[in-house]
Amino acid sequence: MQEISFAVNGEYVELNQLLKLVGLCDSGGAGKVIVASGDVTVDGKQELRKTAKIRPGQEVCLGDIKILVTTE
């Protein structure tokens, strides 16, 4: 499993924007499509809210990619 560490600048980052910022898709709109497909989990639970607020300490997974969200 590939792990990516992402440092949040601020209190949170929206899920679709996180997928874009780590390079898993080309745009926030493409991120929304990925989230809507049901393939994304946050802390082990399926997440369907495209703009869910992802905060430091949370773990987002898409396929075999794990994104660890940290503070800046």
Summary of the structure (lengths in Angstrom):
residues: 72
radius of gyration: 10.6
end to end distance: 23.6
largest distance: 29.7
contacts: 205
relative contact order: 0.31
helix: 22%
strand: 38%
